[in-house]
């Protein structure tokens, strides 16, 4: 009788050791590091009636509820995670994180 199994008796132990080693190198969230998430930067908000929205034309200015010097909100999948300042990187906008918001600070 011949053995047709391909797994060695130590393969589960080897996988467990490899898994722990990988986790220690990249942390427990390593398996989701390549998951893409939507990042939104919010300058501010404005409340308008439908009449005001329909009356908008090119060149109109909408005043937002935030000062020009105030930090912008950084949201990931709709959840506030940080505040930042707007910067220019070459010819494009970017942000510089100024504060990481904790779970209790989401206001």
C-alpha positions in Angstrom: 0.0 0.0 0.0 1.4 3.4 -1.0 0.7 6.7 0.7 -1.0 9.2 -1.7 -1.3 12.1 0.7 0.7 15.2 -0.1 0.6 17.0 3.2 3.4 16.3 5.6 2.5 15.7 9.3 4.1 19.1 10.2 2.4 21.2 7.5 -0.2 22.6 9.9 2.4 23.5 12.4 4.6 25.0 9.7 1.6 27.1 8.4 0.9 28.3 12.0 4.5 29.3 12.5 4.6 31.1 9.1 1.3 32.8 9.9 2.6 34.1 13.3 5.9 35.2 11.7 4.0 37.1 9.0 1.7 38.7 11.5 4.6 39.9 13.6 6.2 41.5 10.6 3.1 43.3 9.2 0.6 43.2 12.1 -2.8 41.5 12.4 -4.3 43.8 9.7 -1.8 42.8 7.1 -4.3 40.7 5.1 -6.4 43.8 4.3 -3.5 46.2 3.6 -4.3 46.2 -0.2 -8.1 46.9 0.2 -8.9 50.2 -1.5 -11.0 52.7 0.5 -12.6 56.0 -0.6 -10.8 59.0 0.9 -12.8 62.3 0.8 -11.5 65.8 1.8 -14.3 68.1 2.8 -13.7 71.9 2.6 -17.0 72.8 4.2 -20.7 72.7 3.7 -23.6 75.0 2.7 -27.3 74.8 3.1 -29.4 76.0 0.1 -32.9 75.8 -1.0 -33.8 74.2 -4.3 -34.7 77.6 -5.7 -31.1 78.8 -4.8 -29.6 75.7 -6.4 -31.6 76.1 -9.6 -30.6 79.8 -9.8 -26.8 79.1 -9.8 -24.9 80.2 -12.8 -21.3 80.0 -13.9 -19.2 82.4 -11.7 -21.5 82.3 -8.7 -19.8 81.8 -5.3 -21.2 79.5 -2.6 -20.1 80.5 0.9 -19.1 77.5 3.0 -19.5 77.1 6.8 -15.7 77.1 7.4 -13.0 79.7 7.6 -10.4 79.7 4.8 -7.7 79.2 7.5 -9.5 76.3 9.2 -8.4 72.7 8.6 -10.3 70.5 6.2 -11.8 67.2 7.3 -10.4 63.9 5.9 -13.0 61.1 5.8 -12.5 57.4 4.9 -15.7 55.7 3.8 -17.6 58.6 5.3 -15.9 58.5 8.7 -13.9 61.4 10.0 -10.3 60.2 10.6 -8.2 63.3 10.4 -7.9 67.0 9.8 -5.5 68.6 7.4 -4.3 71.7 5.7 -4.5 72.1 1.9 -1.2 72.3 0.1 -0.2 72.4 -3.6 2.0 69.6 -4.8 3.5 70.6 -8.2 0.3 71.7 -10.0 -2.2 69.6 -8.0 -3.9 70.0 -4.6 -2.8 67.8 -1.7 -3.3 67.7 2.0 -0.9 67.7 5.0 -2.4 65.8 8.0 -2.3 68.1 11.0 -4.4 66.0 13.4 -5.5 62.3 13.6 -8.9 62.2 15.1 -9.6 59.6 17.8 -12.8 57.5 18.0 -14.1 59.9 20.7 -13.2 63.0 18.8 -15.5 62.4 15.7 -17.5 65.6 15.8 
